[in-house]
């Protein structure tokens, strides 16, 4: 069993019907956990990669009626380190 997580951003707050359908989506074989963060408008899904793939999870969430916008990286972008100054060649 290979556990993966995916993070999606949604546009509009899910309706009551969408939340009910999302509760039923937890019963899909391979879905381990679904967590909604209303403040950040994100949905985090933990799933079994031997049973489902990212496209299947996206489709499952869209069929519940949730307005998904994009998939977000789980690791935030790291700041770039300044490049070390290149020493000028020595004059002869």
C-alpha positions in Angstrom: 0.0 0.0 0.0 1.4 3.4 -1.1 -0.1 6.4 0.7 0.0 9.7 -1.2 -1.5 13.1 -0.4 -2.7 15.7 -2.8 -3.7 19.3 -2.1 -6.3 21.2 -4.2 -7.6 24.7 -4.0 -11.3 25.4 -4.6 -13.0 28.6 -5.6 -16.4 28.7 -4.0 -17.5 27.3 -0.6 -19.0 23.8 -1.2 -22.8 23.6 -1.0 -24.6 21.3 1.4 -25.2 18.8 -1.3 -21.5 18.9 -2.3 -20.5 18.3 1.4 -22.9 15.4 1.6 -21.4 13.9 -1.6 -17.9 14.5 -0.3 -18.8 12.5 2.8 -19.9 9.7 0.5 -16.6 10.0 -1.4 -14.8 8.8 1.8 -16.4 5.4 1.2 -14.6 5.0 -2.2 -12.1 2.2 -1.9 -8.6 3.8 -1.7 -9.6 7.1 -0.2 -8.0 7.3 3.3 -8.8 10.8 4.5 -10.3 14.1 3.2 -9.6 17.3 5.1 -11.1 20.7 4.2 -9.5 23.9 5.3 -12.1 26.6 4.8 -9.8 29.5 5.7 -7.3 28.6 2.9 -10.0 27.1 0.6 -8.1 23.9 0.3 -8.9 20.2 0.3 -6.3 17.6 1.2 -6.9 14.0 0.2 -4.9 11.1 1.4 -5.3 8.1 -0.9 -3.9 4.7 -1.7 -1.8 5.0 -4.9 -2.1 1.3 -5.6 -5.9 1.8 -6.0 -6.3 5.3 -7.4 -4.2 7.9 -9.2 -4.3 11.7 -9.0 -6.6 12.1 -12.0 -9.1 9.7 -10.4 -9.1 11.7 -7.2 -9.5 15.0 -9.1 -12.5 13.5 -11.0 -14.0 12.1 -7.8 -13.9 15.5 -6.1 -15.3 17.3 -9.2 -18.2 14.9 -9.3 -19.1 15.8 -5.8 -19.8 19.4 -7.0 -16.8 21.1 -5.6 -15.3 23.8 -7.8 -11.7 22.8 -7.9 -9.3 25.3 -9.4 -5.8 23.9 -9.2 -3.5 21.3 -7.5 -1.1 22.9 -5.1 2.3 21.6 -4.1 2.5 20.1 -0.6 6.0 21.6 -0.1 6.0 25.4 -0.3 8.6 26.8 -2.7 12.0 27.4 -1.0 13.7 30.7 -1.3 16.6 30.8 -3.7 20.0 31.2 -2.2 22.0 34.0 -3.6 24.7 32.8 -6.0 28.3 33.0 -4.8 30.1 35.8 -6.5 32.4 34.6 -9.2 36.0 35.8 -8.8 37.5 37.6 -11.7 40.5 35.9 -13.3 43.8 37.1 -12.0 45.7 39.6 -14.2 49.2 38.7 -15.4 
